[in-house]
Amino acid sequence: MPHDQRNPIPDRLLPWRRTTLALLGLALAACSGTAPRVEADGRAAAPVVAMVAGAPITFVHHATPQAQGPVVVFQSGLGDDHATWAAVLRQLPAQHEAVVPDRPGYGASPGRAGTRSACRVAEEQHALLRQAGLQPPYVLVGHSLGGLYQYVYARMYPQDVAGLVLLDPTHPQLQATLEQAQPAAAALLQLARQTVFSSAMAQEFDAQADCLQQVELLPQLKAPTVLLASTETPVYMGDGLRGMLENLRQDWLRRSGATLARVPGSGHRIQRDAPQAVVNAIEAVASAAL
């Protein structure tokens, strides 16, 4: 969009600009481009198509004759397709079968109308795995908003889940906390949603808290869980925002019963900065589930 067509930032919001830049670094990282589409063995990816609720969803399926144990199921963060996991797949040992869906509006999956709540994403993933003939239990791996989606899946289908690995997961109350604690920054984030996000990203952003109250009424999570936390934050992220995010992270540990593992030298996209740390967490969770 040309510069003169963008909405100007109101003067009253300018003092919050530094805080909001930090938030955009987390929420809009997906706009910086995607990694090359490669399989774990270096071949060009060839996504498979499955029909879910009458519409196609594409996914990458990686399996070898040595595959055994739980299938590893990945969910990408806001704006990312399956390519974001390329480095992890390259380093994932051959005994792990893996599947990486592209949600509607990402990769080759066409967009869908209607709400894109975490519960709907979980239902679609459940149907996709069944349609693909991939039987539980699963190790669920999710980054950012994809981490929230995997958490919701585990609460909705606990019998399917061997364990979880959550990479800087979006907290269920992130948006509500931001609106209460830093409303001007939340307003700027909404401005970015209107001017930068794709339609699929906007659908997911708008519905990120939908259905979560019902999810919290379900039985507590019991599967072994590792929460991987990045340690490299933008220099312009103030102490107030750091403190807010750390408080939400600690609440994640309470909600999920997760073991916290901080990843030195990693930014928000841990799967790209430290893929071996992700692989190690997958193997630890898979072993704990045996």
ZIDACOR-V411086 format. One line per field, one symbol per residue. ss: DSSP state (a for helix, b for strand, c for the rest). psi: psi as a letter, one per 40 degrees, with the letter a starting at -180 (. if undefined). A space follows every 50 residues. Layout:
ss = ???
psi = ???
This chain:
ss = ccaaacccccaaaaaaaaaaaaaaaaacaaaacccccbcccccbcccbbb bbccbbbbbbbbccccccccbbbbbccccccaaaaaaaaaaccccccbbb bccccccccccccccccaaaaaaaaaaaaaaccccccbbbbbbcaaaaaa aaaaaacaaabbbbbbbccccccaaaaaaaacaaaaaaaaaaaaacccaa aaaaaacccccaaaaccccccccbbbbbbbccccccccaaaaaaaaaaaa aaaaaaccbbbbbccccccaaaacaaaaaaaaaaaaaaac
psi = hideeihihideedeedddddddddddedeeeiiiigiideeihigiihi hhfeiihiihhhiidehiaihhhihiaheiaddeedddddehidehhihh ihiheibehiiiiiifiddddddddddddddefhiiiihhhihbdddddd ddddddgdeehdiihhhfihideddddddddgddddddddddddediidd ddddddedeieddddeeiiiheihhhhhhiehiidehidddddddddddd dddddefihhhhhhehadgddddgdddddddddddddde.
